[in-house]
Amino acid sequence: MFKQSENNAYLGSLIATLSGLTISDWAGIFGILFGLCTVLLNWYYKDREIRLKEKALKYQIDLEKNTHVKK
């Protein structure tokens, strides 16, 4: 019974806080969120690129080893 009224209180305080934000506040919040998303995406794709380069280098080294052994 009290759980529902507690949830309503939290929801009401969240709505009151969000409705008090100005356009500049929203712009700042979304700017930070988009910046964070950009950093995370760049980090993911850079890590992926490094792994692919490591795999290609390992393949190239193995290929050179096999070429030198056959001669």
Biopython code that builds the backbone (N, CA, C, O; Angstrom):
import numpy as np
from Bio.PDB.StructureBuilder import StructureBuilder

atoms = [
    (1, "MET", "N", (0.818, -1.192, 0.000)),
    (1, "MET", "CA", (0.000, 0.000, 0.000)),
    (1, "MET", "C", (0.862, 1.257, 0.000)),
    (1, "MET", "O", (0.607, 2.194, -0.757)),
    (2, "PHE", "N", (1.880, 1.271, 0.850)),
    (2, "PHE", "CA", (2.754, 2.443, 0.906)),
    (2, "PHE", "C", (3.689, 2.515, -0.293)),
    (2, "PHE", "O", (4.172, 3.589, -0.654)),
    (3, "LYS", "N", (3.936, 1.378, -0.896)),
    (3, "LYS", "CA", (4.836, 1.342, -2.052)),
    (3, "LYS", "C", (4.271, 2.183, -3.194)),
    (3, "LYS", "O", (5.021, 2.910, -3.846)),
    (4, "GLN", "N", (2.992, 2.100, -3.445)),
    (4, "GLN", "CA", (2.366, 2.876, -4.517)),
    (4, "GLN", "C", (2.468, 4.369, -4.242)),
    (4, "GLN", "O", (2.785, 5.135, -5.151)),
    (5, "SER", "N", (2.211, 4.797, -3.029)),
    (5, "SER", "CA", (2.284, 6.225, -2.712)),
    (5, "SER", "C", (3.730, 6.710, -2.753)),
    (5, "SER", "O", (3.990, 7.866, -3.088)),
    (6, "GLU", "N", (4.672, 5.828, -2.412)),
    (6, "GLU", "CA", (6.093, 6.191, -2.503)),
    (6, "GLU", "C", (6.497, 6.383, -3.954)),
    (6, "GLU", "O", (7.210, 7.332, -4.281)),
    (7, "ASN", "N", (6.049, 5.490, -4.828)),
    (7, "ASN", "CA", (6.337, 5.615, -6.264)),
    (7, "ASN", "C", (5.713, 6.883, -6.832)),
    (7, "ASN", "O", (6.330, 7.569, -7.647)),
    (8, "ASN", "N", (4.495, 7.195, -6.406)),
    (8, "ASN", "CA", (3.840, 8.416, -6.869)),
    (8, "ASN", "C", (4.613, 9.652, -6.427)),
    (8, "ASN", "O", (4.709, 10.618, -7.184)),
    (9, "ALA", "N", (5.160, 9.640, -5.227)),
    (9, "ALA", "CA", (5.933, 10.774, -4.730)),
    (9, "ALA", "C", (7.200, 10.961, -5.554)),
    (9, "ALA", "O", (7.558, 12.083, -5.913)),
    (10, "TYR", "N", (7.878, 9.847, -5.854)),
    (10, "TYR", "CA", (9.087, 9.939, -6.679)),
    (10, "TYR", "C", (8.766, 10.432, -8.079)),
    (10, "TYR", "O", (9.486, 11.268, -8.626)),
    (11, "LEU", "N", (7.696, 9.921, -8.660)),
    (11, "LEU", "CA", (7.299, 10.351, -10.000)),
    (11, "LEU", "C", (6.925, 11.831, -10.003)),
    (11, "LEU", "O", (7.301, 12.566, -10.916)),
    (12, "GLY", "N", (6.195, 12.262, -8.995)),
    (12, "GLY", "CA", (5.811, 13.667, -8.905)),
    (12, "GLY", "C", (7.019, 14.583, -8.758)),
    (12, "GLY", "O", (7.059, 15.655, -9.363)),
    (13, "SER", "N", (7.997, 14.174, -7.966)),
    (13, "SER", "CA", (9.193, 15.004, -7.812)),
    (13, "SER", "C", (10.017, 15.023, -9.092)),
    (13, "SER", "O", (10.610, 16.048, -9.428)),
    (14, "LEU", "N", (10.063, 13.917, -9.802)),
    (14, "LEU", "CA", (10.779, 13.873, -11.081)),
    (14, "LEU", "C", (10.120, 14.784, -12.106)),
    (14, "LEU", "O", (10.806, 15.527, -12.808)),
    (15, "ILE", "N", (8.803, 14.733, -12.199)),
    (15, "ILE", "CA", (8.073, 15.582, -13.146)),
    (15, "ILE", "C", (8.240, 17.053, -12.778)),
    (15, "ILE", "O", (8.412, 17.892, -13.662)),
    (16, "ALA", "N", (8.190, 17.372, -11.500)),
    (16, "ALA", "CA", (8.360, 18.759, -11.070)),
    (16, "ALA", "C", (9.760, 19.267, -11.407)),
    (16, "ALA", "O", (9.927, 20.410, -11.832)),
    (17, "THR", "N", (10.750, 18.422, -11.217)),
    (17, "THR", "CA", (12.135, 18.812, -11.535)),
    (17, "THR", "C", (12.304, 19.015, -13.033)),
    (17, "THR", "O", (12.877, 20.016, -13.464)),
    (18, "LEU", "N", (11.812, 18.076, -13.823)),
    (18, "LEU", "CA", (11.972, 18.172, -15.272)),
    (18, "LEU", "C", (11.184, 19.334, -15.859)),
    (18, "LEU", "O", (11.631, 19.953, -16.824)),
    (19, "SER", "N", (10.040, 19.636, -15.306)),
    (19, "SER", "CA", (9.245, 20.731, -15.855)),
    (19, "SER", "C", (9.845, 22.085, -15.497)),
    (19, "SER", "O", (9.508, 23.091, -16.122)),
    (20, "GLY", "N", (10.712, 22.128, -14.523)),
    (20, "GLY", "CA", (11.339, 23.382, -14.140)),
    (20, "GLY", "C", (12.580, 23.715, -14.947)),
    (20, "GLY", "O", (13.168, 24.781, -14.766)),
    (21, "LEU", "N", (12.988, 22.813, -15.840)),
    (21, "LEU", "CA", (14.193, 23.052, -16.632)),
    (21, "LEU", "C", (13.882, 23.949, -17.826)),
    (21, "LEU", "O", (12.834, 23.821, -18.458)),
    (22, "THR", "N", (14.799, 24.847, -18.120)),
    (22, "THR", "CA", (14.628, 25.736, -19.263)),
    (22, "THR", "C", (15.204, 25.080, -20.518)),
    (22, "THR", "O", (15.787, 23.998, -20.462)),
    (23, "ILE", "N", (15.028, 25.757, -21.639)),
    (23, "ILE", "CA", (15.573, 25.253, -22.900)),
    (23, "ILE", "C", (17.095, 25.154, -22.820)),
    (23, "ILE", "O", (17.686, 24.208, -23.342)),
    (24, "SER", "N", (17.713, 26.107, -22.182)),
    (24, "SER", "CA", (19.173, 26.075, -22.036)),
    (24, "SER", "C", (19.619, 24.886, -21.196)),
    (24, "SER", "O", (20.639, 24.263, -21.489)),
    (25, "ASP", "N", (18.865, 24.575, -20.166)),
    (25, "ASP", "CA", (19.187, 23.411, -19.345)),
    (25, "ASP", "C", (19.087, 22.132, -20.165)),
    (25, "ASP", "O", (19.965, 21.271, -20.103)),
    (26, "TRP", "N", (18.003, 22.016, -20.935)),
    (26, "TRP", "CA", (17.822, 20.837, -21.780)),
    (26, "TRP", "C", (18.936, 20.734, -22.818)),
    (26, "TRP", "O", (19.444, 19.645, -23.086)),
    (27, "ALA", "N", (19.309, 21.857, -23.392)),
    (27, "ALA", "CA", (20.388, 21.854, -24.387)),
    (27, "ALA", "C", (21.689, 21.364, -23.751)),
    (27, "ALA", "O", (22.426, 20.590, -24.362)),
    (28, "GLY", "N", (21.967, 21.807, -22.544)),
    (28, "GLY", "CA", (23.164, 21.355, -21.850)),
    (28, "GLY", "C", (23.131, 19.871, -21.544)),
    (28, "GLY", "O", (24.129, 19.171, -21.717)),
    (29, "ILE", "N", (21.981, 19.390, -21.088)),
    (29, "ILE", "CA", (21.841, 17.964, -20.772)),
    (29, "ILE", "C", (22.022, 17.112, -22.016)),
    (29, "ILE", "O", (22.760, 16.126, -21.998)),
    (30, "PHE", "N", (21.345, 17.491, -23.103)),
    (30, "PHE", "CA", (21.465, 16.710, -24.324)),
    (30, "PHE", "C", (22.849, 16.835, -24.945)),
    (30, "PHE", "O", (23.341, 15.881, -25.547)),
    (31, "GLY", "N", (23.478, 17.983, -24.809)),
    (31, "GLY", "CA", (24.845, 18.139, -25.291)),
    (31, "GLY", "C", (25.792, 17.195, -24.578)),
    (31, "GLY", "O", (26.649, 16.574, -25.207)),
    (32, "ILE", "N", (25.640, 17.086, -23.272)),
    (32, "ILE", "CA", (26.472, 16.155, -22.502)),
    (32, "ILE", "C", (26.177, 14.715, -22.896)),
    (32, "ILE", "O", (27.100, 13.915, -23.049)),
    (33, "LEU", "N", (24.903, 14.374, -23.063)),
    (33, "LEU", "CA", (24.547, 13.002, -23.446)),
    (33, "LEU", "C", (25.071, 12.640, -24.829)),
    (33, "LEU", "O", (25.602, 11.548, -25.029)),
    (34, "PHE", "N", (24.922, 13.560, -25.789)),
    (34, "PHE", "CA", (25.428, 13.292, -27.134)),
    (34, "PHE", "C", (26.948, 13.209, -27.141)),
    (34, "PHE", "O", (27.515, 12.394, -27.868)),
    (35, "GLY", "N", (27.607, 14.029, -26.357)),
    (35, "GLY", "CA", (29.061, 13.955, -26.246)),
    (35, "GLY", "C", (29.505, 12.628, -25.670)),
    (35, "GLY", "O", (30.466, 12.027, -26.151)),
    (36, "LEU", "N", (28.813, 12.167, -24.646)),
    (36, "LEU", "CA", (29.131, 10.877, -24.039)),
    (36, "LEU", "C", (28.911, 9.738, -25.035)),
    (36, "LEU", "O", (29.735, 8.828, -25.132)),
    (37, "CYS", "N", (27.809, 9.788, -25.769)),
    (37, "CYS", "CA", (27.541, 8.763, -26.789)),
    (37, "CYS", "C", (28.624, 8.758, -27.864)),
    (37, "CYS", "O", (29.040, 7.696, -28.326)),
    (38, "THR", "N", (29.077, 9.939, -28.259)),
    (38, "THR", "CA", (30.129, 10.040, -29.268)),
    (38, "THR", "C", (31.423, 9.424, -28.768)),
    (38, "THR", "O", (32.087, 8.690, -29.500)),
    (39, "VAL", "N", (31.783, 9.714, -27.535)),
    (39, "VAL", "CA", (33.003, 9.136, -26.957)),
    (39, "VAL", "C", (32.902, 7.620, -26.905)),
    (39, "VAL", "O", (33.857, 6.928, -27.258)),
    (40, "LEU", "N", (31.771, 7.096, -26.474)),
    (40, "LEU", "CA", (31.602, 5.646, -26.369)),
    (40, "LEU", "C", (31.631, 4.966, -27.737)),
    (40, "LEU", "O", (32.230, 3.902, -27.890)),
    (41, "LEU", "N", (30.987, 5.577, -28.724)),
    (41, "LEU", "CA", (31.008, 4.997, -30.076)),
    (41, "LEU", "C", (32.410, 5.017, -30.668)),
    (41, "LEU", "O", (32.845, 4.035, -31.271)),
    (42, "ASN", "N", (33.120, 6.130, -30.501)),
    (42, "ASN", "CA", (34.487, 6.204, -31.005)),
    (42, "ASN", "C", (35.387, 5.187, -30.323)),
    (42, "ASN", "O", (36.233, 4.566, -30.966)),
    (43, "TRP", "N", (35.202, 5.021, -29.028)),
    (43, "TRP", "CA", (35.989, 4.051, -28.282)),
    (43, "TRP", "C", (35.708, 2.636, -28.806)),
    (43, "TRP", "O", (36.639, 1.853, -28.993)),
    (44, "TYR", "N", (34.453, 2.311, -29.039)),
    (44, "TYR", "CA", (34.080, 0.992, -29.535)),
    (44, "TYR", "C", (34.700, 0.722, -30.900)),
    (44, "TYR", "O", (35.310, -0.325, -31.110)),
    (45, "TYR", "N", (34.544, 1.668, -31.831)),
    (45, "TYR", "CA", (35.043, 1.435, -33.183)),
    (45, "TYR", "C", (36.562, 1.481, -33.255)),
    (45, "TYR", "O", (37.145, 0.784, -34.086)),
    (46, "LYS", "N", (37.221, 2.265, -32.428)),
    (46, "LYS", "CA", (38.676, 2.279, -32.399)),
    (46, "LYS", "C", (39.190, 0.947, -31.863)),
    (46, "LYS", "O", (40.168, 0.409, -32.383)),
    (47, "ASP", "N", (38.547, 0.412, -30.835)),
    (47, "ASP", "CA", (38.935, -0.891, -30.300)),
    (47, "ASP", "C", (38.743, -1.972, -31.353)),
    (47, "ASP", "O", (39.579, -2.864, -31.499)),
    (48, "ARG", "N", (37.653, -1.889, -32.075)),
    (48, "ARG", "CA", (37.382, -2.862, -33.142)),
    (48, "ARG", "C", (38.435, -2.768, -34.246)),
    (48, "ARG", "O", (38.893, -3.788, -34.761)),
    (49, "GLU", "N", (38.816, -1.538, -34.607)),
    (49, "GLU", "CA", (39.839, -1.338, -35.629)),
    (49, "GLU", "C", (41.183, -1.908, -35.165)),
    (49, "GLU", "O", (41.887, -2.546, -35.948)),
    (50, "ILE", "N", (41.538, -1.685, -33.913)),
    (50, "ILE", "CA", (42.800, -2.203, -33.382)),
    (50, "ILE", "C", (42.804, -3.725, -33.406)),
    (50, "ILE", "O", (43.810, -4.332, -33.771)),
    (51, "ARG", "N", (41.695, -4.350, -33.023)),
    (51, "ARG", "CA", (41.628, -5.816, -33.053)),
    (51, "ARG", "C", (41.777, -6.361, -34.469)),
    (51, "ARG", "O", (42.448, -7.371, -34.680)),
    (52, "LEU", "N", (41.152, -5.695, -35.439)),
    (52, "LEU", "CA", (41.283, -6.145, -36.827)),
    (52, "LEU", "C", (42.711, -5.991, -37.322)),
    (52, "LEU", "O", (43.212, -6.858, -38.039)),
    (53, "LYS", "N", (43.378, -4.895, -36.949)),
    (53, "LYS", "CA", (44.767, -4.696, -37.356)),
    (53, "LYS", "C", (45.683, -5.726, -36.704)),
    (53, "LYS", "O", (46.613, -6.218, -37.343)),
    (54, "GLU", "N", (45.429, -6.057, -35.439)),
    (54, "GLU", "CA", (46.220, -7.089, -34.770)),
    (54, "GLU", "C", (46.043, -8.437, -35.460)),
    (54, "GLU", "O", (47.005, -9.182, -35.650)),
    (55, "LYS", "N", (44.809, -8.737, -35.828)),
    (55, "LYS", "CA", (44.534, -10.001, -36.501)),
    (55, "LYS", "C", (45.222, -10.041, -37.873)),
    (55, "LYS", "O", (45.777, -11.071, -38.254)),
    (56, "ALA", "N", (45.188, -8.932, -38.612)),
    (56, "ALA", "CA", (45.836, -8.879, -39.920)),
    (56, "ALA", "C", (47.349, -8.996, -39.775)),
    (56, "ALA", "O", (47.997, -9.661, -40.583)),
    (57, "LEU", "N", (47.915, -8.361, -38.762)),
    (57, "LEU", "CA", (49.352, -8.443, -38.534)),
    (57, "LEU", "C", (49.759, -9.862, -38.161)),
    (57, "LEU", "O", (50.783, -10.362, -38.626)),
    (58, "LYS", "N", (48.957, -10.509, -37.322)),
    (58, "LYS", "CA", (49.248, -11.894, -36.946)),
    (58, "LYS", "C", (49.182, -12.799, -38.178)),
    (58, "LYS", "O", (50.012, -13.694, -38.343)),
    (59, "TYR", "N", (48.197, -12.562, -39.033)),
    (59, "TYR", "CA", (48.076, -13.349, -40.260)),
    (59, "TYR", "C", (49.278, -13.111, -41.163)),
    (59, "TYR", "O", (49.809, -14.052, -41.754)),
    (60, "GLN", "N", (49.708, -11.858, -41.274)),
    (60, "GLN", "CA", (50.850, -11.517, -42.122)),
    (60, "GLN", "C", (52.129, -12.165, -41.584)),
    (60, "GLN", "O", (52.933, -12.676, -42.364)),
    (61, "ILE", "N", (52.325, -12.151, -40.270)),
    (61, "ILE", "CA", (53.503, -12.771, -39.673)),
    (61, "ILE", "C", (53.489, -14.280, -39.910)),
    (61, "ILE", "O", (54.519, -14.866, -40.246)),
    (62, "ASP", "N", (52.335, -14.904, -39.737)),
    (62, "ASP", "CA", (52.227, -16.340, -39.987)),
    (62, "ASP", "C", (52.496, -16.664, -41.447)),
    (62, "ASP", "O", (53.136, -17.670, -41.752)),
    (63, "LEU", "N", (52.019, -15.832, -42.336)),
    (63, "LEU", "CA", (52.237, -16.037, -43.766)),
    (63, "LEU", "C", (53.714, -15.928, -44.110)),
    (63, "LEU", "O", (54.230, -16.715, -44.903)),
    (64, "GLU", "N", (54.400, -14.945, -43.511)),
    (64, "GLU", "CA", (55.834, -14.786, -43.772)),
    (64, "GLU", "C", (56.634, -15.950, -43.198)),
    (64, "GLU", "O", (57.607, -16.392, -43.810)),
    (65, "LYS", "N", (56.240, -16.444, -42.041)),
    (65, "LYS", "CA", (56.924, -17.600, -41.461)),
    (65, "LYS", "C", (56.800, -18.809, -42.356)),
    (65, "LYS", "O", (57.772, -19.535, -42.567)),
    (66, "ASN", "N", (55.600, -19.033, -42.887)),
    (66, "ASN", "CA", (55.360, -20.165, -43.752)),
    (66, "ASN", "C", (56.108, -20.013, -45.070)),
    (66, "ASN", "O", (56.560, -21.009, -45.634)),
    (67, "THR", "N", (56.248, -18.812, -45.564)),
    (67, "THR", "CA", (56.957, -18.564, -46.819)),
    (67, "THR", "C", (58.443, -18.823, -46.646)),
    (67, "THR", "O", (59.073, -19.412, -47.525)),
    (68, "HIS", "N", (59.008, -18.399, -45.537)),
    (68, "HIS", "CA", (60.447, -18.591, -45.293)),
    (68, "HIS", "C", (60.773, -20.063, -45.018)),
    (68, "HIS", "O", (61.869, -20.511, -45.356)),
    (69, "VAL", "N", (59.892, -20.793, -44.440)),
    (69, "VAL", "CA", (60.134, -22.207, -44.146)),
    (69, "VAL", "C", (60.140, -23.011, -45.426)),
    (69, "VAL", "O", (60.934, -23.943, -45.555)),
    (70, "LYS", "N", (59.280, -22.682, -46.383)),
    (70, "LYS", "CA", (59.181, -23.456, -47.623)),
    (70, "LYS", "C", (60.379, -23.241, -48.532)),
    (70, "LYS", "O", (60.669, -24.107, -49.357)),
    (71, "LYS", "N", (61.078, -22.142, -48.418)),
    (71, "LYS", "CA", (62.214, -21.870, -49.303)),
    (71, "LYS", "C", (63.350, -22.726, -48.943)),
    (71, "LYS", "O", (64.405, -22.648, -49.572)),
]
sb = StructureBuilder()
sb.init_structure("model")
sb.init_model(0)
sb.init_chain("A")
sb.init_seg("    ")
for serial, (resi, resn, name, xyz) in enumerate(atoms, 1):
    if name == "N":
        sb.init_residue(resn, " ", resi, " ")
    sb.init_atom(name, np.array(xyz, "f"), 0.0, 1.0, " ", f" {name:<3s}", serial, name[0])
structure = sb.get_structure()
